[in-house]
């Protein structure tokens, strides 16, 4: 499994866990922080997440 895919699945699992624990605000902050990091990495490397995974 690719590292970025594993990071995405881990973040999604943590956010779902937080949502079920009635911590919706924390889950949304964590997910938007993760998306910001993804956009930054894509901008720096010039690659989208799925470019090399096909």
Legacy VTK file of the C-alpha trace (Angstrom):
# vtk DataFile Version 3.0
C-alpha trace
ASCII
DATASET POLYDATA
POINTS 54 float
0.000 0.000 0.000
1.294 3.456 -0.850
2.207 5.736 2.041
-0.133 8.567 1.006
-3.053 6.172 0.587
-2.339 4.688 4.006
-2.187 8.188 5.507
-5.522 9.069 3.897
-7.212 5.917 5.184
-5.766 6.447 8.664
-6.959 10.051 8.760
-10.403 9.011 7.548
-10.613 6.300 10.216
-9.570 8.718 12.968
-12.091 11.307 11.764
-14.884 8.727 11.689
-13.963 7.645 15.197
-14.091 11.251 16.370
-17.469 11.754 14.698
-18.918 8.720 16.472
-17.499 10.064 19.753
-19.410 13.357 19.263
-16.237 15.307 18.462
-17.367 16.633 15.086
-15.541 19.937 15.315
-12.216 18.242 16.072
-12.802 15.752 13.251
-13.461 18.514 10.727
-10.393 20.493 11.828
-8.214 17.389 11.542
-9.567 16.503 8.102
-9.170 20.042 6.727
-5.636 20.128 8.119
-4.928 16.854 6.324
-6.375 18.211 3.066
-4.204 21.321 3.396
-1.110 19.158 3.756
-2.181 17.116 0.705
-2.581 20.275 -1.393
0.803 21.566 -0.212
2.547 18.272 -1.047
0.883 18.183 -4.472
1.986 21.758 -5.155
5.578 21.123 -4.081
6.061 17.795 -5.854
3.890 18.580 -8.875
2.129 15.232 -8.539
-1.435 14.389 -7.730
-2.101 11.586 -5.268
-3.042 8.992 -7.915
-0.387 9.766 -10.564
1.868 6.815 -9.766
-0.657 4.409 -8.327
-2.248 3.096 -11.523
LINES 1 55
54 0 1 2 3 4 5 6 7 8 9 10 11 12 13 14 15 16 17 18 19 20 21 22 23 24 25 26 27 28 29 30 31 32 33 34 35 36 37 38 39 40 41 42 43 44 45 46 47 48 49 50 51 52 53
